Amino acid sequence: MLKSLNFINRVTGSSLSKTRNFTSQVNKETWDKYVVSNKKPVVIDFFATWCPPCKQLEPVLVKAVEDYGKCELYKYDISEEEGFHEKFGIQSIPHVIGFHNNKIVFEFKGAIPASQVKKHLEKFDEHLGEK
């Protein structure tokens, strides 16, 4: 957990000590473990450290996932591994995709308001049998 929080602090400069649903970066090698095989819904934030809208979205996304509490959040830095993200049709960032049982439940592009992020996260409820 401390490693995850340190990652958040490095990326955003924020101190989110209560965050429980955020794990550090996922990459091509860890994708199957954290996304494909995960029983919980997963949100992947495709980002780059040089991207201002990505930095703007990140605290909104972290808070929304924390409030929702039923999914895990991972970040994928497209600058570190070129090509892998292209299989998801990602051409601009930030680009966020919600997965459950290895299927895309939702996706959105850009730094959107918290209310819209929440609506996307609530789409997981149908897959969890809660609506």
C-alpha positions as CSV (number, residue, x, y, z in Angstrom):
1,M,0.0,0.0,0.0
2,L,2.8,2.4,0.9
3,K,4.4,1.8,-2.5
4,S,1.0,2.7,-4.2
5,L,0.7,5.9,-2.2
6,N,4.2,6.9,-3.0
7,F,3.4,6.4,-6.7
8,I,0.4,8.7,-6.4
9,N,2.6,11.3,-4.6
10,R,5.2,11.2,-7.3
11,V,2.7,11.5,-10.2
12,T,0.3,14.1,-8.7
13,G,2.1,15.6,-5.7
14,S,-0.9,14.8,-3.7
15,S,-1.2,13.0,-0.4
16,L,-4.0,10.4,-0.6
17,S,-3.3,8.3,2.4
18,K,-6.8,6.9,2.6
19,T,-6.8,5.6,-1.0
20,R,-7.5,1.8,-1.0
21,N,-8.5,1.0,-4.5
22,F,-5.4,2.3,-6.3
23,T,-2.5,0.2,-7.3
24,S,0.5,1.5,-9.1
25,Q,1.1,1.2,-12.8
26,V,0.2,-1.8,-14.8
27,N,2.2,-2.7,-17.9
28,K,2.3,-5.3,-20.7
29,E,3.9,-7.9,-18.4
30,T,1.5,-7.4,-15.5
31,W,-1.7,-6.9,-17.6
32,D,-3.0,-10.5,-17.3
33,K,-2.5,-10.6,-13.6
34,Y,-4.1,-7.3,-12.7
35,V,-6.7,-6.9,-15.5
36,V,-7.5,-10.2,-17.3
37,S,-7.5,-12.4,-14.2
38,N,-9.0,-9.9,-11.8
39,K,-12.4,-10.8,-10.4
40,K,-13.1,-7.2,-9.4
41,P,-13.9,-4.5,-11.9
42,V,-10.8,-2.7,-13.0
43,V,-10.4,0.9,-14.3
44,I,-7.3,1.6,-16.4
45,D,-6.1,5.2,-16.8
46,F,-4.0,5.4,-20.0
47,F,-1.9,8.4,-19.4
48,A,1.5,10.1,-19.8
49,T,3.4,12.1,-17.2
50,W,3.8,15.0,-19.7
51,C,0.1,15.2,-20.3
52,P,-1.7,18.2,-18.5
53,P,-5.2,16.9,-19.0
54,C,-4.0,13.5,-17.5
55,K,-2.8,15.3,-14.4
56,Q,-6.1,17.2,-14.2
57,L,-8.1,14.0,-14.4
58,E,-6.1,11.9,-12.0
59,P,-7.2,13.2,-8.7
60,V,-10.8,13.2,-9.9
61,L,-10.5,9.6,-11.0
62,V,-8.8,8.5,-7.8
63,K,-11.5,10.1,-5.7
64,A,-14.3,8.7,-7.8
65,V,-12.9,5.2,-7.6
66,E,-12.4,5.6,-3.8
67,D,-16.0,6.8,-3.3
68,Y,-17.4,4.0,-5.6
69,G,-15.4,1.4,-3.7
70,K,-16.1,-1.6,-5.9
71,C,-13.3,-1.5,-8.4
72,E,-9.5,-1.2,-8.6
73,L,-7.7,1.6,-10.4
74,Y,-4.5,1.1,-12.3
75,K,-2.4,3.5,-14.5
76,Y,-0.8,2.6,-17.8
77,D,1.9,5.0,-19.0
78,I,1.7,4.9,-22.8
79,S,5.1,6.6,-23.0
80,E,6.9,3.7,-21.3
81,E,5.5,1.0,-23.6
82,E,4.7,2.0,-27.1
83,G,2.2,0.0,-29.1
84,F,0.4,-2.1,-26.5
85,H,-2.3,0.5,-25.9
86,E,-3.0,0.7,-29.6
87,K,-4.9,-2.6,-29.4
88,F,-7.6,-0.7,-27.5
89,G,-7.8,2.0,-30.2
90,I,-6.2,4.6,-28.0
91,Q,-5.1,7.6,-30.0
92,S,-5.3,10.4,-27.4
93,I,-5.0,10.7,-23.6
94,P,-6.2,10.6,-21.1
95,H,-8.3,7.6,-22.1
96,V,-10.0,5.5,-19.4
97,I,-11.4,2.1,-19.8
98,G,-13.4,0.1,-17.3
99,F,-13.0,-3.7,-17.5
100,H,-14.9,-6.5,-15.8
101,N,-14.3,-10.2,-16.5
102,N,-11.9,-9.1,-19.2
103,K,-14.7,-7.2,-21.1
104,I,-14.9,-3.5,-21.7
105,V,-17.8,-2.0,-19.7
106,F,-17.1,1.6,-20.4
107,E,-14.6,4.0,-21.7
108,F,-14.1,7.8,-22.0
109,K,-11.6,10.2,-23.3
110,G,-10.4,13.5,-21.8
111,A,-10.5,15.1,-18.4
112,I,-14.2,14.9,-17.6
113,P,-16.0,16.2,-14.4
114,A,-16.4,14.0,-11.4
115,S,-20.2,13.6,-12.0
116,Q,-19.5,12.0,-15.4
117,V,-16.8,9.7,-14.0
118,K,-19.3,8.5,-11.4
119,K,-21.8,7.7,-14.0
120,H,-19.3,5.6,-15.9
121,L,-18.3,3.7,-12.7
122,E,-21.9,3.0,-12.0
123,K,-22.0,1.0,-15.3
124,F,-20.1,-1.7,-13.3
125,D,-23.2,-2.3,-11.2
126,E,-25.0,-4.0,-14.1
127,H,-22.1,-6.4,-14.4
128,L,-22.0,-7.0,-10.7
129,G,-25.7,-7.8,-10.6
130,E,-26.6,-4.7,-8.5
131,K,-29.0,-3.0,-10.9
